[in-house]
Amino acid sequence: MSWHEAFSDRYGAWAADMTADIPFHVGLARETDRPIVQLAVGTGRVAIPVALATGRPVIGLGASPGMLRQARAHAAEAGVALTLIEGDMRVLAMGERAALVYCPFRALLHLRTWADRRRVCERVAASLRPGGRFAATKNE
C-alpha cells in the first residue's frame, strides 16, 4: 500500500486548515479557459473550490484510490463537475491539451528523484496548449 493510500483517511482532517493556496489557484483558473487540470488532486481540497469559483469542470489526476473516492463524494456534495482519473503524474497524457495545469501543496516533492520531477514537467509541457500555464505551489 502506498503512503498516499495509507494516509487517505486522515488527509482531510490533516489538511483542513490548508486554504491559503486556494485563492491563487482560483485566480489562475479564472484567467484561463478550459481544460483545467490538477495534478495530485487528492480529496479535491483545491479542485472543488476552483470548480465552484469558475463554474468550469476540473480534471483531477491522483494516485490514491481512497483519496479519489473522497474527492468524488465531496464534489457530489458541492455539486461540481470533476473528472477524476487514477494515475501517475509522471505519465500524464491528455487527449485535449490543457489551458492550465496546476500542482498544489508541494505535491511534486512526493516524487523521489529529480528525474521524476523533470519527467512530470516534460509531460506537463507536452500536455499544455500554446500559451497554457503550469503552476506548482507550496503552502506556508
N, C-alpha and C positions, 0 to 999 in steps of 0.2 A: 504494500500500500504506500502510495506517495505521501510526502509531507502534506501536500495540499489537501489530499483526500482525508488524511487523519485529522487535520485541523478544521475541516469544513464545517463541522457542527458548532465549533466555538468561534469561528471567524466573525460572524455577525455581531456578537457581543463585544469581541475584542476591537473591532473596527468602528463601533457605533459613534464614537466621538470624532472620527476622522472625516471631517467635512470641508476642511479648508481648501482642498483642491477642486471641489465640485464647481464653484463659480468659474474657475479658469477653463475647465473643460466645456462647460455650458457656453461660455463666451466663444471659444473656438468653434463649437458646433453651430452657433448662431451665425457665424461669419462665413459658413460654407454651405454647400449643397450636400446631397447625399450621393453615394452611400457614406455613412459614418460607421467606423469600425473601432471597437475597443478590444485591445489585447488584454489578456488576464482579467476577464470580466468578473470573475469570482461570483459573488452573490448579487451582483447588479448595483452595488453601492454607488457607482458613478453613472453607469449606463442608464439606470432608471431616471434619475434627475435630468440627465441630458435629453432623454426621450420626452419627458414631461415638459421641459422648458422649450424645446424646439418643435414639438408636435411631429417629429420625424422618427422613423424606426432606427434602431441601432443594431448593428450586427456585433455580437459579442463572442469572442473566442476564449475558451477556458479549458484547462487540463483536468479539472476536478469534476467528476460527475455529481458529487454531493453538492458542490457549490452551484453548479448549473441547475440542479433541481430547485435549490433555494431561489436562484435568480428567476426561474420560470414562475414560481409561486409568488414572489414579490412583484414581478412585472404584471401578473394577472390581477393581484390586489390593487396595484396602482393604475391599471387599465391602460398600459402602454405596450407598444409593439417592440419586442426584442426578438431577433433571430439569434438563437444561441447554438453555438457549434462546439462540440468537444474536439479539441485538437491542440497541437503543439505550435506555439507561435514561431518556432524555427522553420516550420514548413508551410507558413501562411501562403495560401493560394486563393486569390479572389477571382470569381467569374466575371465580375464587373469591377473595373478599377475604382478605388475609393477617392473621395474628396478629402477625407480626414481619417487618419489612423492615430489613435492615442493609446498610451500605456501608462496608467496612473500608478502612484504609490510604490515606487521603486521595484516594480514587478520584474524589470529587466535584471535586477540583481539576484533574482532567484535562479537565473541561468548561471551555471558554474564556471564557464570559461569565457574568455574574450572572444574566442572563435564562435561560440554560441550566440553571443550578443551581436557580433558582426553579421552572422547569418540572419538574425532577425531583422537587422537594419537593411540588409540586402533584399530580403523578402518584402519588407515594407516598401522599399523604393520601387520594386517591381510591381507592387500592388496599388500604387498611387497613380492617379491620372495626372497629366501635366498640370502643374500649379497646385497639386494636392499638398497637404501638410501632414507632418508627423510630429507628435509631442509625446515625450516621455518625462514624467514628473515624479516628484517625491513630496511627501508630507513633512512638515516641520514639527 
